[in-house]
Amino acid sequence: MKPIIVVNTGDKIHAESLLARSDLQVTFVTEERFINIYPQNTDIIVVEDLNDPTDTTKSVINQRDCNHYKAVVSLSERAAPAAAYLRSYLGLEGISFDTIMNCTNKYAMKRRFTAKGIPTAAYSIANSVQEILVSAKKIGWPIIVKPIFGAGTDATKVFQNEDELYSNSGIEYFNKLKNPNTTSEKQFPVIVEEFVDVNTELHCDGYVQDGKVIFAIVSKYIKPVIEYSTGGVYGSYTIDSTSPLASQVLDMHIQAVKAVGLKNGVTHFEVFQTAKGLLAGELACRPGGGGIRRMLQLQSGFDSWDAHLAISLGEKYTWERPNKSKDFGQIAQFMLPVKRGIIKNISSPIDFEKVEGFIEADIRLKPGDEVSGLIDSAAISGLVFVRVKDENNIENIISMVDEVFFLEVN
């Protein structure tokens, strides 16, 4: 068996998947509050804060003889810097710490884009409200403030003017950044960006091998990610790879991969279509969330998580494309919203069979389940996948999903 270290926050599904492999001997590195997701007798190293790569590495080395480990794997974006630092420290193969920082630290990422001439919204780093104000005056209002580290839209806020910075909601937002309750909650420093009017938000999910992009698919969000908080069904759908828009995004994706220095890995790249043209958002070297993994599988046979794990373990990843008779063409993945409380009633997969182009549904909650904690763009009650024959009909399909879906909570 190959002995490996897996750095993880709360990803139970992929942790169980690795534990089930008979060819791996797994040691998990995690924080105290996550140990209850693991079965008894799991080999676990508990560290204080996965946000601190150097202390995490010291803790691992102090608690284990690390001479026999062959690979270090990360199962979340928050765990990625610590995993990469440990990997580099132990001289193991895989994505380097510098590359991981370019793919997780938004400010470092934007600087790499700028250095390579990739268009992106104006940006600045800030570590206080006063510095945010200075940045805003330089960039121009409105601005969007994001934590330097972190996926999704958690702790992301738009400010239209200086008054909003010092409003009650602004003060509350900044107090949370100054005083995070847990290591998962976001904190200063932040990146301040020009808030641009986005016509369309896209994502490009790819696979890089030996510095070359050998697979990539472009998809279009049904609404910009920042609008997730408005509620309702959310998601994306693949677009024709031969279209001019897809070609532009694919070219920008190649440039972004080179800019961050990624040699081997999977990518999730976000791009904004604006009046100024295409602007690069963020490039993550991890699988896309929500139903993106399954959407890519249905479209092309490519499994982003299998590819990610294979690369991390030093294995070669190959995949088979669907037969033409099973080719689903353009695929949409719809993420169903969730509410806090005890689930009283929820749609079943059968309910969605009346939706045009329905392929399958994955309902992740059941009556009696309790939903609590953070509700962000990663919090969903289920996924629905459909075949899109005509992109112009996407709004009708969304309406069908909305009409069918129901969720009752106490």
Stockholm file with secondary structure:
# STOCKHOLM 1.0

chainA/1-410         MKPIIVVNTGDKIHAESLLARSDLQVTFVTEERFINIYPQNTDIIVVEDLNDPTDTTKSVINQRDCNHYKAVVSLSERAAPAAAYLRSYLGLEGISFDTIMNCTNKYAMKRRFTAKGIPTAAYSIANSVQEILVSAKKIGWPIIVKPIFGAGTDATKVFQNEDELYSNSGIEYFNKLKNPNTTSEKQFPVIVEEFVDVNTELHCDGYVQDGKVIFAIVSKYIKPVIEYSTGGVYGSYTIDSTSPLASQVLDMHIQAVKAVGLKNGVTHFEVFQTAKGLLAGELACRPGGGGIRRMLQLQSGFDSWDAHLAISLGEKYTWERPNKSKDFGQIAQFMLPVKRGIIKNISSPIDFEKVEGFIEADIRLKPGDEVSGLIDSAAISGLVFVRVKDENNIENIISMVDEVFFLEVN
#=GR chainA/1-410 SS CEEEEEECSSCHHHHHHHHTCTTEEEEEEEEGGGGGGSCTTCEEEEESCTTCHHHHHHHHHHHSCCTTCCEEEECSTTTHHHHHHHHHHTTCSSSCHHHHHHHHCHHHHHHHHHHTTCCBCCEEEESSHHHHHHHHHHHCSSEEEEESSCSTTTTCEEECSHHHHTSHHHHHHHHHHHSCSSTTSCCSCEEEEECCCEEEEEEEEEEEETTEEEEEEEEEESSCGGGGGGCSCEEEEECCTTSHHHHHHHHHHHHHHHHHTCCSEEEEEEEEEETTEEEEEEEESSCCCTTHHHHHHHHHSCCHHHHHHHHHTTCCCCCCCCCGGGCCCEEEEEEECCCSEEEEEECCGGGGGGSTTEEEEEECCCTTCEECSCCSTTCCSEEEEEEESCGGGHHHHHHHHHHHCCEEEC
#=GC SS_cons         CEEEEEECSSCHHHHHHHHTCTTEEEEEEEEGGGGGGSCTTCEEEEESCTTCHHHHHHHHHHHSCCTTCCEEEECSTTTHHHHHHHHHHTTCSSSCHHHHHHHHCHHHHHHHHHHTTCCBCCEEEESSHHHHHHHHHHHCSSEEEEESSCSTTTTCEEECSHHHHTSHHHHHHHHHHHSCSSTTSCCSCEEEEECCCEEEEEEEEEEEETTEEEEEEEEEESSCGGGGGGCSCEEEEECCTTSHHHHHHHHHHHHHHHHHTCCSEEEEEEEEEETTEEEEEEEESSCCCTTHHHHHHHHHSCCHHHHHHHHHTTCCCCCCCCCGGGCCCEEEEEEECCCSEEEEEECCGGGGGGSTTEEEEEECCCTTCEECSCCSTTCCSEEEEEEESCGGGHHHHHHHHHHHCCEEEC
//
